Amino acid sequence: MRYTDRVSGGILEPQQQRSRDTLARLLNATITTLEQHGLDGATIPRIASAAGVAPASVYRRFRDRDALYRAALLDALNKSAAANRTSLRLESFKERTLDGVAGRLVAMTLQQYRSQPGLMRALTRFIENDTDEHFRANALAVLVGNFERLADILMAFRSEIVHPNPKRAITFALLTMATVIEVRALEQVSIWRELLPLSDRELQAELTRNFVAYLRSGRKADRRLTGARRAR
């Protein structure tokens, strides 16, 4: 039986349990191999070996390596999103303050990148370069959903956010934080490493401080900008 490689429609569910088990092993082996060897090193023979199947078995299910990548990456993203829906609720945070929640979100994001840098690097690169618009749209939709979930949590503290548009401020703060962590965790050579060779603990503290300070100072900055415009 051949599985579809159209990510927009998902993976065609095999009817037999043995086939479902084989598919699960292939997807898991792909993620593991991407983490260990990156996009260029995650070859079909290497993935098949890790899954305990013959390379021919992979090609009976997927048209090519990119189709397997799409299925495995989207499967991993969806599983992560499902886990987040369960765990990422305001009541799951011990410190239910803006400072406490922001610090925890920074720590979680940093840990995610540190625990699977190879996979995160492969995911970022594949989304940027893949030509399958269905996959890209679905993958980005999952990532956007994760950020929106975090923003909803932080909106519980909107009374503390002195910004004319709290949701926009939260989203901007989240994206800024994630972008800094992505550069620090994934780029081997960067100006960040040269100018600010911080430990993870120091980076976490600075990002949390910056995150909270921005959310609490937005309206003042907006008034200063408005005043400068009027002065001109």
Beta strands, then each sheet from edge to edge (+ up, - down):
end
